[in-house]
Amino acid sequence: MPRAAPRHEGPVDVAIVGAGITGCSAALRLAAAGLRVRVHDQRAVAEGASGRNGGFALRGGASSYDVARETYGREQAHGMWTWTERALDRMEELAGDSLRRPGSFRLAADEEEGEQIRAEYEALREDGIAAEWVDDLPGELAGSFEGGILHPGDGSLQPARFVRRLAALAAEAGAEIREHEHVDDVGGLDAEHVVVATDGYGHGLVPELADAIWPTRGQVIVSEPIDRVLYDRPHYARHGFDYWQQLPDGRVLLGGFRDVSILDELTDVEEMTPVIQASLERFLGELIGETPRISHRWAGIFGLTQDMIPLVGRVPARDGLWVAAGYSGHGNVLGFACGELVANAILGETAPQLELFDPARFA
């Protein structure tokens, strides 16, 4: 959709660094509430990881539900899952044709992972969260995986299209969006509040949290269109190290294999590497049953945290400085939800997630 181009002269209420899914989500919420908002990005809207990822729109966070429940308690874990479900519903209301919701498959690559996934399934069912266990996997999955969980309601997102739509809605509400404007010092922004929403990019903009968010690279390949439907929803296996889906035009998108050279992937260098690209090609051939013909390749940077929980809220000892980042590879839904969360916090609203995501735990 076309985007309006409002301009604000002089100071604004909120300056946002990052025009990805978090920055645009926050800008929409704040501008709709009547605040003067200015968004800065060193590239253009959705040109970072928000526009170059696997397109998964999943409930929950980076940790499996049973691990989350053990780590930060049943109440917080359940609240986070249902909170992301509501965020996904709101995304659907805004998305137009950029979001489908066929559900997702979490698959076990071996017997050990099968036991772990079964434990997550039991925890989900105990707490009333929709999930289905599947032993008899369909089609190409049969014989290759040890069962899995079908998560109903999860989605497949065209991420760049969705974020550009968010940006257009934010601009329509009055937010100014400045593209190709590099920010290297948040103290120089003329605003009462500043939100750093760069996830794995912009490392060092908030020195106090430089060791809390690790820039991490993800690599993706996409096949040329295939004339048959092999995968009707997003799939992921090996604890999310492998993830793939078949797009509406028949292409198969595959990402992951970061663990092949995991230390090399702890970087903010946005380039592809031969070893991971070769691993992706080999596995894509197995998934489609033929030598793949590749139409697209890319790399993007996401923010990984030590405890796999985002950082959202005030930066300790920095008056007026906020952060919303660190989605550990689950940034499509979490990024949208955390954009709204930090915006609501600026507006004076509280939420249980602000306690869980408090950046002070790393300061």
Sequence and secondary structure as in RCSB ss.txt:
>XXXX:A:sequence
MPRAAPRHEGPVDVAIVGAGITGCSAALRLAAAGLRVRVHDQRAVAEGASGRNGGFALRGGASSYDVARETYGRE
QAHGMWTWTERALDRMEELAGDSLRRPGSFRLAADEEEGEQIRAEYEALREDGIAAEWVDDLPGELAGSFEGGIL
HPGDGSLQPARFVRRLAALAAEAGAEIREHEHVDDVGGLDAEHVVVATDGYGHGLVPELADAIWPTRGQVIVSEP
IDRVLYDRPHYARHGFDYWQQLPDGRVLLGGFRDVSILDELTDVEEMTPVIQASLERFLGELIGETPRISHRWAG
IFGLTQDMIPLVGRVPARDGLWVAAGYSGHGNVLGFACGELVANAILGETAPQLELFDPARFA
>XXXX:A:secstr
         S EEEEEE  SHHHHHHHHHHHHTT  EEEE SS TT SGGGSS  EE SS SS HHHHHHHH HH
HHHHHHHHHHHHHHHHHHHHGGGEE   EEEE SSHHHHHHHHHHHHHHHHTT   EEESS  GGGTTTS  EEE
ETT EEE HHHHHHHHHHHHHHTT EEE S   S GGGS EEEEEE  TTSSTTSSGGGTTTEEEEEEEEEEE  
 SS   SS EEEGGGTEEEEE TTS EEEEE GGGGTTTTSS      HHHHHHHHHHHHHHHTS   EEEEEEE
EEEEETTS  EEEE TT TTEEEEE  TT HHHHHHHHHHHHHHHHTT   HHHHHT GGGT 
